Every structure is written in C-alpha cells, then in structure tokens.
Amino acid sequence: MITGKQRAYLRKISHGIEPIFQIGKDGVTDEVLKGIDGALTKREILKVHILETALLDTRETCDYIAEKLKAEPVQAIGSKFIIYRRSDEEKYRKIEIPKK
C-alpha cells in the first residue's frame, strides 16, 4: 500500500507519459492483462485509456486490473488510469518512490 505522498510523486512522474494500452468493447481480457503485466515489469508505471465503446467505469477497471496484477492504482480520471508496480527484475527498476 502506498501513501498519499508516494501517490502524488507517481502522478507527477506519469504526467508526461502517453497511454500505451487501450481497452475497447471486449473489456478486460486475458490478453489485455498479459500485455499490461509485461509492460509493468519493464516500465513500472503505465497509463491506460478506456475507449467509450467499452462502457466500463474507469475507477472499477483500474482497481480490478491492479488487484489482478498485484499493482497499485495511482489515479483514475476521465477515461484514463495510472497503475504502478515495482519491477521484479532489477535491471528494469528505474523509479525510486519516497519512503513512508
């Protein structure tokens, strides 16, 4: 569980990144989860866009994906959300979040 201060730091980092995943009318499929899981391992923080055709709630989708992938939901606003998970592989660890 991350603190509010850590969450704010992660929001600041993610401000400049573009969404690399889109969730469409098929919703959250195994392929989407697998792709996000692999990207989290290499990037640690991701922004995801939910298309209008998906008819999904952004907060619920963010929480669901974060729970499935053992990640932290950072922010859900509009049709985009941000999730963070520290990389399991040492070579991909780039983000140092402030201590609690």
Order of alpha helices (4+ residues) and beta strands (2+ residues): alpha-beta-alpha-beta-alpha-beta-beta
